[in-house]
Amino acid sequence: MTKPSETLWEIEPHTSAKHEILRRYLGAWFPILGSKIPRIVYIDGFCGPGRYLGGEEGSPIIALQEARKQPILAGSEVSFLFIDEREDRIKHLESELSLLNIPSNFHIDTRVNEFEDTLTKLLDDLEKRGAHLAPTFAFIDPFGFKGTPFSLIKRLMANSRTEVFINIMVDYVNRFVEHPLPVDRKHIKDLLGASDDEIEDVVNSQDRILAFRQLYQGKLLKHAKFVRYFEMRDDRNKVIYYLFFASNHPLGHKKMKEAFWKVDSQSGFKFSDCTDPNQPVLFELDPSIDLAKVLKTQFSGLTQNSEDVITFIEDKTPYIETHARKALIHLENGKEISIEQIKADGAKRRRGTFPTGVIIHF
Ligand SMILES: C[S@@+](CC[C@H](N)C(=O)[O-])C[C@H]1O[C@@H](n2cnc3c(N)ncnc32)[C@H](O)[C@@H]1O
């Protein structure tokens, strides 16, 4: 992946996949927050020009379009902060914004500056005033590994109602981690919030890409209850980056997993530019079969309420509700679980359903 120097550039398939995840997630996030919160903030820290060479929408326009679709936001103040260090790209974005009909309760702030500097000042200023960031979704989508230190992500996540969706360009990280220039190694250390020893462990590991992913995942998990990642590969099927989502909200987590599965119905966590969309899939995978195995291992020998099993699936696994029901059906049909036919409320359970109050013996 090369870093474009022009104002606009050609979109690549993995970028479209990233946008599809963003679009679907925001289509859920705006109404969830808008229904209960009077002020919400959307930050796009590396926003780009708002459009690609072929006319495709860029991330700031996608966010605005999703927000504009939600009538429920009419009662909220929605602040959009779009940051890019390049003036030409912000100018282009502003020209795109001028073509949109923006509701009066949407406040748009565009800044030509570095993300790190802008965010640090914003958080410092709030801190000085003893104020807090309103519930925020921060999309952080740089080209390389500079300017997104983990210390800043940590500060953002200190507010429990903030969610972060960050692109970690693990291929660049891997290529520069042993670079002779100490400044590059320092950026990588900052990005990952890692010690020299932790970096050395990754460098010496068998699979560095996996080790970088696990290192960052572990760091995020110290500051967020829910962390998920989505893997992007290039046209040679090489991993280029991970999109990490960090949140403290079960519903946000659930919605992001649903967005991931819409983009990858086979495994829910990856996209490759080398996949031919016209090539039929030879063997359709059924994720619920894998989930059935996970449930057997997790609950072996135990008796559980159906709602506890569903909460486990939603909060602790990458799977979603549709897989849950199918996995339990597989287990019931294979006589690997037995289910009490009378629910806690005395009503009879219908086969193939797992409503609240159903008792399952694993
Ligand atoms: C991957 S592109 C963003 C694409 C955009 N998020 C989208 O999906 O349409 C990264 C952008 O970050 C900008 N950029 C690079 N370094 C930056 C920094 N330190 N702070 C803010 N913007 C930066 C670049 O000019 C570029 O427009």
The ligand as a MOL file (V3000), in Angstrom:
LIG
                    3D

  0  0  0     0  0            999 V3000
M  V30 BEGIN CTAB
M  V30 COUNTS 27 29 0 0 0
M  V30 BEGIN ATOM
M  V30 1 C -6.0340 6.9460 5.2580 0
M  V30 2 S -6.2740 8.6300 4.8930 0 CHG=1
M  V30 3 C -7.8610 8.9260 5.5640 0
M  V30 4 C -8.9800 8.3930 4.8010 0
M  V30 5 C -10.3230 8.6980 5.3900 0
M  V30 6 N -10.3810 8.3590 6.8000 0
M  V30 7 C -11.3910 7.9060 4.6770 0
M  V30 8 O -11.6700 6.7710 5.0930 0
M  V30 9 O -11.9480 8.4150 3.6930 0 CHG=-1
M  V30 10 C -5.2610 9.4560 6.0600 0
M  V30 11 C -5.3870 10.9760 6.0450 0
M  V30 12 O -4.6820 11.4470 7.1950 0
M  V30 13 C -3.9990 12.6390 6.8870 0
M  V30 14 N -2.8960 12.7500 7.8660 0
M  V30 15 C -1.6640 12.1970 7.8410 0
M  V30 16 N -1.0030 12.4560 8.9770 0
M  V30 17 C -1.8500 13.1570 9.7640 0
M  V30 18 C -1.7840 13.6520 11.0970 0
M  V30 19 N -0.6990 13.4730 11.8410 0
M  V30 20 N -2.8430 14.2800 11.6170 0
M  V30 21 C -3.9790 14.4390 10.8680 0
M  V30 22 N -4.0930 14.0000 9.5990 0
M  V30 23 C -3.0660 13.3580 9.0640 0
M  V30 24 C -3.5990 12.4770 5.4460 0
M  V30 25 O -3.4340 13.7480 4.8300 0
M  V30 26 C -4.7730 11.6810 4.8680 0
M  V30 27 O -5.7100 12.5470 4.2840 0
M  V30 END ATOM
M  V30 BEGIN BOND
M  V30 1 1 1 2
M  V30 2 1 2 3
M  V30 3 1 2 10
M  V30 4 1 3 4
M  V30 5 1 4 5
M  V30 6 1 5 6
M  V30 7 1 5 7
M  V30 8 2 7 8
M  V30 9 1 7 9
M  V30 10 1 10 11
M  V30 11 1 11 12
M  V30 12 1 11 26
M  V30 13 1 12 13
M  V30 14 1 13 14
M  V30 15 1 13 24
M  V30 16 1 14 15
M  V30 17 1 14 23
M  V30 18 2 15 16
M  V30 19 1 16 17
M  V30 20 1 17 18
M  V30 21 2 17 23
M  V30 22 1 18 19
M  V30 23 2 18 20
M  V30 24 1 20 21
M  V30 25 2 21 22
M  V30 26 1 22 23
M  V30 27 1 24 25
M  V30 28 1 24 26
M  V30 29 1 26 27
M  V30 END BOND
M  V30 END CTAB
M  END
